[in-house]
Amino acid sequence: MKRSRQESSGSDASGFLFAANPEETQEENKTETASLFEATQGQSLFETTQDQSVEDKKTAKKARKESKPSQEENDCPDSSSSAADEVPDDLFATSSSKPETIPEDRSDEKSEPTTSVQEAKTSYLSARDGVKPSSYQVVARRYRPQTFDELIGQETIARALSNAIETNRVGHAYLFTGARGVGKTSCARIFAKALNCVQGPTTRPCLKCDSCVDVATGDDVDVIEIDGASNRGVDEIRQLRQNATIAPTRSLYKIYIIDEVHMLTREAFNALLKTLEEPPARVKFIFCTTEPNKIPITILSRCQRFDFGGINGVSIAKRLAQIAEQEGAQAEEGVFDVLARRANGSMRDAQSLLEQLLSFAPKFISQSDVHNMLGSVDDAKIFAILDATVRANAADAFKILNEAADQGVDFGALIEQVIGVFRDLMVVECGCGVKELMYSPVARIEELRLVSQKLGARRILASLQVLDQTAQRMRVSAQSRILAELAIARLCQLDSFQSIESLIAQLKQGAIPNLRLETTSPSSGSPESEESKKK
């Protein structure tokens, strides 16, 4: 007779299954179950207190796996009372051994991944033993100006801020505007060091006290630098207003330097108005931006504004020569002038280019290295293209362009170089001297004067318009070489074109405009050419 599944399974407190026979050994099994519960109760409580949720899931899963074979044995038709009598002995054998072995098995399961992770970590540390992360700082950070005297190209602003400190006329809000890399944030840090130095306020901070050192690294607790692009909401400004009421920790002033302040929202600017107009006594604000036109007029009226202009090429080249000397590198004559012209008034851009060159040629930097890295051509080829356009010889100009293409030159950069030379031609034609040159070497001033006399002001202006339109089209076109060749061909043919002004003047005089349209005419001996001559 089959036994039902209901009488075959049960579980004790520790999650182990046992079999019960209510007809023959019910009382005996109860006694055994009670003793088993008392024996394993302490172990069960110990296990559940460690990680109840995880251990219950594992126990339930194991119980379901073990219950299947026990149920099949109880359903077997050959089961007899003698087998049922032997169940308690087997039960005690398994139940007494499982509480001792299961924790060991579980501990082994948990320790296997931990051991493997520790071994991997140990092997990684042994492999990396003696290797430290690089503490190298880029050139733009290592040679950042630390005093007003080191601020290159902004002497007027440095003098104004120094005089404000000496005469005790330091305002509560300043706005520094200008292009990238001209010294706005550096000047803000120098100003903060001058105000919070232990010897200050002074125009010459000591650069040795804790305040000066921490401001230079951006770690000072009283000089808070905020990125306006990532902290642009009204909630951030509300938090700033609350913190501004707290007195400085160790310095004389609590200074907020907000970079790219034009990125703040309109609501954030409005929330800042009252605090900016009447800040606490020991709070100063310094705003830096590249787009002052995006700042509300209500903010501008509450700040002292200083406009940072571009740094001239001579100052940039001189500074780059000093840095290269300190880095132990030599350079060919004219290298730093090329970098200064390419930087376009930005000291940081020039220093970044110099660092690339120091990685490319750490000992000696030549002009060929500069042009290979920048994708530009040397001045000799640029002036060769200029000479070809003056002689209206497009074939020679195309040969130079083809050589540049073989060298992997960027045609966009090449057109920009040609634009720079024509700009200098325009300046020379207007009667300016060497100081006004921006893109041409000083040694070529006489050559520029001769070329400007041959071309004339009108042709130089027309050439600049053609080149500027070509540069704009090249930014959105994939055919940069074709556009560059088209522009050079037009420059060579400018003499054959008539200006609109001359045509209008002829029409006003009542004359028929003399349109000089150069077309490919047939051979002189053909009948068509003879008929055209008769006409």
Secondary structure in CASP SS format (residue, H / E / C, confidence):
PFRMAT SS
TARGET T0000
AUTHOR 0000-0000-0000
METHOD secondary structure of the structure
MODEL  1
M C 1.00
K C 1.00
R C 1.00
S C 1.00
R H 1.00
Q H 1.00
E H 1.00
S C 1.00
S C 1.00
G C 1.00
S E 1.00
D C 1.00
A C 1.00
S C 1.00
G C 1.00
F C 1.00
L E 1.00
F C 1.00
A C 1.00
A C 1.00
N C 1.00
P C 1.00
E C 1.00
E C 1.00
T C 1.00
Q H 1.00
E H 1.00
E H 1.00
N H 1.00
K H 1.00
T H 1.00
E H 1.00
T H 1.00
A H 1.00
S H 1.00
L H 1.00
F H 1.00
E H 1.00
A H 1.00
T H 1.00
Q H 1.00
G H 1.00
Q H 1.00
S H 1.00
L H 1.00
F H 1.00
E H 1.00
T H 1.00
T H 1.00
Q H 1.00
D C 1.00
Q H 1.00
S H 1.00
V H 1.00
E H 1.00
D H 1.00
K H 1.00
K H 1.00
T H 1.00
A H 1.00
K H 1.00
K H 1.00
A H 1.00
R H 1.00
K H 1.00
E H 1.00
S H 1.00
K H 1.00
P H 1.00
S H 1.00
Q H 1.00
E H 1.00
E H 1.00
N H 1.00
D H 1.00
C C 1.00
P C 1.00
D C 1.00
S C 1.00
S C 1.00
S H 1.00
S H 1.00
A H 1.00
A H 1.00
D H 1.00
E H 1.00
V H 1.00
P H 1.00
D H 1.00
D H 1.00
L H 1.00
F H 1.00
A H 1.00
T H 1.00
S H 1.00
S H 1.00
S H 1.00
K H 1.00
P H 1.00
E H 1.00
T H 1.00
I H 1.00
P H 1.00
E H 1.00
D H 1.00
R H 1.00
S H 1.00
D H 1.00
E H 1.00
K H 1.00
S H 1.00
E H 1.00
P H 1.00
T H 1.00
T H 1.00
S H 1.00
V H 1.00
Q H 1.00
E H 1.00
A H 1.00
K H 1.00
T H 1.00
S H 1.00
Y H 1.00
L H 1.00
S H 1.00
A H 1.00
R C 1.00
D C 1.00
G C 1.00
V C 1.00
K C 1.00
P C 1.00
S C 1.00
S C 1.00
Y C 1.00
Q C 1.00
V C 1.00
V H 1.00
A H 1.00
R H 1.00
R H 1.00
Y C 1.00
R C 1.00
P C 1.00
Q C 1.00
T C 1.00
F H 1.00
D H 1.00
E H 1.00
L C 1.00
I C 1.00
G C 1.00
Q C 1.00
E H 1.00
T H 1.00
I H 1.00
A H 1.00
R H 1.00
A H 1.00
L H 1.00
S H 1.00
N H 1.00
A H 1.00
I H 1.00
E H 1.00
T C 1.00
N C 1.00
R C 1.00
V C 1.00
G C 1.00
H C 1.00
A E 1.00
Y E 1.00
L E 1.00
F E 1.00
T E 1.00
G E 1.00
A C 1.00
R C 1.00
G C 1.00
V C 1.00
G C 1.00
K H 1.00
T H 1.00
S H 1.00
C H 1.00
A H 1.00
R H 1.00
I H 1.00
F H 1.00
A H 1.00
K H 1.00
A H 1.00
L H 1.00
N H 1.00
C C 1.00
V C 1.00
Q C 1.00
G C 1.00
P C 1.00
T C 1.00
T C 1.00
R C 1.00
P C 1.00
C C 1.00
L C 1.00
K C 1.00
C C 1.00
D H 1.00
S H 1.00
C H 1.00
V H 1.00
D H 1.00
V H 1.00
A H 1.00
T H 1.00
G C 1.00
D C 1.00
D C 1.00
V C 1.00
D C 1.00
V E 1.00
I E 1.00
E E 1.00
I E 1.00
D E 1.00
G C 1.00
A C 1.00
S C 1.00
N C 1.00
R C 1.00
G C 1.00
V H 1.00
D H 1.00
E H 1.00
I H 1.00
R H 1.00
Q H 1.00
L H 1.00
R H 1.00
Q H 1.00
N H 1.00
A H 1.00
T C 1.00
I C 1.00
A C 1.00
P C 1.00
T C 1.00
R C 1.00
S C 1.00
L C 1.00
Y C 1.00
K E 1.00
I E 1.00
Y E 1.00
I E 1.00
I E 1.00
D E 1.00
E C 1.00
V H 1.00
H H 1.00
M H 1.00
L C 1.00
T C 1.00
R H 1.00
E H 1.00
A H 1.00
F H 1.00
N H 1.00
A H 1.00
L H 1.00
L H 1.00
K H 1.00
T H 1.00
L H 1.00
E H 1.00
E C 1.00
P C 1.00
P C 1.00
A C 1.00
R C 1.00
V E 1.00
K E 1.00
F E 1.00
I E 1.00
F E 1.00
C E 1.00
T E 1.00
T C 1.00
E C 1.00
P H 1.00
N H 1.00
K H 1.00
I C 1.00
P C 1.00
I H 1.00
T H 1.00
I H 1.00
L H 1.00
S C 1.00
R C 1.00
C C 1.00
Q E 1.00
R E 1.00
F E 1.00
D E 1.00
F E 1.00
G C 1.00
G C 1.00
I C 1.00
N C 1.00
G H 1.00
V H 1.00
S H 1.00
I H 1.00
A H 1.00
K H 1.00
R H 1.00
L H 1.00
A H 1.00
Q H 1.00
I H 1.00
A H 1.00
E H 1.00
Q H 1.00
E C 1.00
G C 1.00
A C 1.00
Q E 1.00
A E 1.00
E C 1.00
E C 1.00
G C 1.00
V H 1.00
F H 1.00
D H 1.00
V H 1.00
L H 1.00
A H 1.00
R H 1.00
R H 1.00
A H 1.00
N C 1.00
G C 1.00
S C 1.00
M H 1.00
R H 1.00
D H 1.00
A H 1.00
Q H 1.00
S H 1.00
L H 1.00
L H 1.00
E H 1.00
Q H 1.00
L H 1.00
L H 1.00
S H 1.00
F H 1.00
A C 1.00
P C 1.00
K C 1.00
F E 1.00
I E 1.00
S C 1.00
Q H 1.00
S H 1.00
D H 1.00
V H 1.00
H H 1.00
N H 1.00
M H 1.00
L H 1.00
G C 1.00
S C 1.00
V C 1.00
D C 1.00
D H 1.00
A H 1.00
K H 1.00
I H 1.00
F H 1.00
A H 1.00
I H 1.00
L H 1.00
D H 1.00
A H 1.00
T H 1.00
V H 1.00
R C 1.00
A C 1.00
N C 1.00
A H 1.00
A H 1.00
D H 1.00
A H 1.00
F H 1.00
K H 1.00
I H 1.00
L H 1.00
N H 1.00
E H 1.00
A H 1.00
A H 1.00
D H 1.00
Q C 1.00
G C 1.00
V C 1.00
D C 1.00
F H 1.00
G H 1.00
A H 1.00
L H 1.00
I H 1.00
E H 1.00
Q H 1.00
V H 1.00
I H 1.00
G H 1.00
V H 1.00
F H 1.00
R H 1.00
D H 1.00
L H 1.00
M H 1.00
V H 1.00
V H 1.00
E H 1.00
C C 1.00
G C 1.00
C C 1.00
G C 1.00
V H 1.00
K H 1.00
E H 1.00
L C 1.00
M C 1.00
Y C 1.00
S C 1.00
P C 1.00
V H 1.00
A H 1.00
R H 1.00
I H 1.00
E H 1.00
E H 1.00
L H 1.00
R H 1.00
L H 1.00
V H 1.00
S H 1.00
Q H 1.00
K H 1.00
L H 1.00
G H 1.00
A H 1.00
R H 1.00
R H 1.00
I H 1.00
L H 1.00
A H 1.00
S H 1.00
L H 1.00
Q H 1.00
V H 1.00
L H 1.00
D H 1.00
Q H 1.00
T H 1.00
A H 1.00
Q H 1.00
R H 1.00
M H 1.00
R C 1.00
V C 1.00
S C 1.00
A C 1.00
Q C 1.00
S H 1.00
R H 1.00
I H 1.00
L H 1.00
A H 1.00
E H 1.00
L H 1.00
A H 1.00
I H 1.00
A H 1.00
R H 1.00
L H 1.00
C H 1.00
Q C 1.00
L H 1.00
D H 1.00
S H 1.00
F C 1.00
Q C 1.00
S C 1.00
I H 1.00
E H 1.00
S H 1.00
L H 1.00
I H 1.00
A H 1.00
Q H 1.00
L H 1.00
K H 1.00
Q C 1.00
G C 1.00
A C 1.00
I C 1.00
P C 1.00
N C 1.00
L C 1.00
R C 1.00
L C 1.00
E C 1.00
T C 1.00
T C 1.00
S C 1.00
P C 1.00
S C 1.00
S C 1.00
G C 1.00
S C 1.00
P H 1.00
E H 1.00
S H 1.00
E H 1.00
E H 1.00
S H 1.00
K H 1.00
K H 1.00
K C 1.00
END
